Structure formats: structure tokens, C-alpha cells
Amino acid sequence: MKDVTAAIILENDQVLLTRRAPGEKHAGGWEFPGGKVEAGESPETCLHRELLEELEIETAIGDKLTESIYTYETGAIRLLAYRAIILSGALRLHVHDEYRWVSMAELTQYKLLPADILIAEFLQKTAPPTPLS
């Protein structure tokens, strides 16, 4: 099973979603930004690296909120969702073609990737995570 990280970034009571670009794996699917944990890397370090590489944002990574396990055709993943905030940088897309700030109520109205659906449902059922202090 492959560990994958996801950032739950809240601003003005909205959470950041990104859509996979055409030509990318799972193209057109919406997800919480993040990526695969590399050998010897902590999930927090991975998430910080992925957000910098894919969105050009410097972030602070907080506590783990939840996780989901899903088996795709290519294998099983464990999606680890962490609270995060943007410290600097303007969002620039590299493997995504769109991003949106979405209210918690609207999350499941998007064509989320299956592992991300479970995270979105968790967020809708619990109090929204507070920003890092």
C-alpha cells in the first residue's frame, strides 16, 4: 500500500481543491493537493515538498486530521490528510489545470477522486479544522 498525503488548507471558511490536468493520471478528478510519500520521507515532509513542487506555495503543515484507504486499479493507497496553511507564494499549477476554494457544504458536489471523497465526507461531518496558530 502506498502512502499519499493531502493538504486541508482553509481560508475564509473554504478549502482548497485542485483538478488533475488532461494527460495526468486521474485527469479531470478533483482532489486535495498533495502527493506520494517517497522512501525515507515523513508524510509532513512529503506534503511540504509536493505543495512547493506542484503549486509553488510555501506551507506550514499541522496535525493529521484523518486518513482513508482506497484501492484503485493500480493498487491501494492510504491517503493521509493534514491541516496546512499557506505561508507564501501564489498558486501556480503544474499537474493541475484548475483550483477552487470551496465551502465544506459544496465539497461532495465536485467530481472528487475516490480516496478524497472519504476525506471530504469526514470534513463535512466534523467541525472544520482551525488554522494553525
Sequence and secondary structure as in RCSB ss.txt:
>XXXX:A:sequence
MKDVTAAIILENDQVLLTRRAPGEKHAGGWEFPGGKVEAGESPETCLHRELLEELEIETAIGDKLTESIYTYETG
AIRLLAYRAIILSGALRLHVHDEYRWVSMAELTQYKLLPADILIAEFLQKTAPPTPLS
>XXXX:A:secstr
 EEEEEEEEEETTEEEEEEE TTSTTTT EE SEEE  TT  HHHHHHHHHHHHH  EEEEEEEEEEEEEEETTE
EEEEEEEEEEEEE     SSEEEEEEEEGGGGGGS B HHHHHHHHHHHHS       
